[in-house]
Amino acid sequence: MAVSVQATVREVMDIRQASEYLGISGDTLYRYASEGFIPAFKLGNRWRFKKTLMDAWMDEKSGVKPPTPIAVMPKQKKPVARAR
């Protein structure tokens, strides 16, 4: 019986976790973050990567368009007659 061990993907990841998630080297990811190529932020002097932002960035770069939300317009209210 094989036991499947899944790595927990956190919402905010460090360089090592994010590079494993993206399948690229840590050095490449560090360069991308420093150049502003990939969405990242610094917490202190260390780079951090938010998973949802990276997923949206990958979708944008790969040409995948997110589903467009349907705009619901509120009903217009009728004007109320003035009190005399």
C-alpha positions in Angstrom: 0.0 0.0 0.0 1.5 3.3 -1.2 1.2 6.4 0.9 0.8 9.6 -1.0 2.5 12.6 0.6 1.4 16.0 -0.8 3.4 19.1 -0.1 1.1 21.8 1.3 1.1 24.8 -0.9 0.8 28.0 1.2 -0.8 31.2 0.1 2.5 33.1 0.8 5.6 31.3 -0.2 9.3 32.0 0.1 11.8 31.6 -2.8 12.3 27.8 -2.3 8.6 27.0 -2.0 7.7 29.3 -5.0 10.5 27.9 -7.2 9.3 24.3 -6.5 5.7 25.4 -7.2 6.7 26.9 -10.6 9.3 24.3 -11.4 12.2 26.7 -11.9 15.4 27.2 -10.1 15.6 29.5 -7.1 18.2 31.6 -8.8 16.0 32.2 -11.8 13.0 33.1 -9.6 15.2 35.5 -7.6 16.2 37.2 -10.8 12.6 37.4 -12.1 11.5 39.0 -8.8 14.4 41.4 -8.7 13.6 42.5 -12.3 9.9 42.9 -11.5 9.0 40.2 -14.1 7.0 38.1 -11.7 4.7 39.5 -8.9 6.5 39.4 -5.6 7.1 41.5 -2.6 9.8 41.8 0.0 9.2 41.1 3.7 12.2 42.5 5.4 15.0 41.5 3.1 13.4 38.3 1.8 11.3 37.8 -1.3 7.7 36.5 -0.8 5.3 35.3 -3.4 1.5 35.2 -3.1 0.1 32.1 -4.8 -3.1 33.7 -6.1 -1.0 36.5 -7.8 1.4 34.0 -9.4 -1.6 32.0 -10.7 -3.2 35.1 -12.2 0.2 36.1 -13.7 0.6 32.6 -15.2 -2.9 32.7 -16.7 -2.2 36.2 -18.1 1.1 35.2 -19.6 -0.3 31.9 -21.1 -3.2 33.6 -22.7 -5.8 32.0 -20.5 -8.6 34.5 -19.9 -10.4 34.4 -16.6 -14.2 34.1 -16.8 -15.7 37.6 -17.1 -18.1 38.4 -14.3 -21.7 39.1 -15.3 -22.7 42.7 -14.5 -26.0 43.0 -12.7 -27.6 46.4 -13.0 -29.7 47.5 -10.0 -33.4 48.3 -10.8 -34.1 52.0 -11.3 -36.5 53.3 -8.7 -39.5 55.4 -9.8 -39.5 59.0 -8.6 -41.7 59.6 -5.6 -44.3 62.3 -5.8 -43.6 65.3 -3.5 -45.7 65.7 -0.4 -47.9 68.8 -0.3 
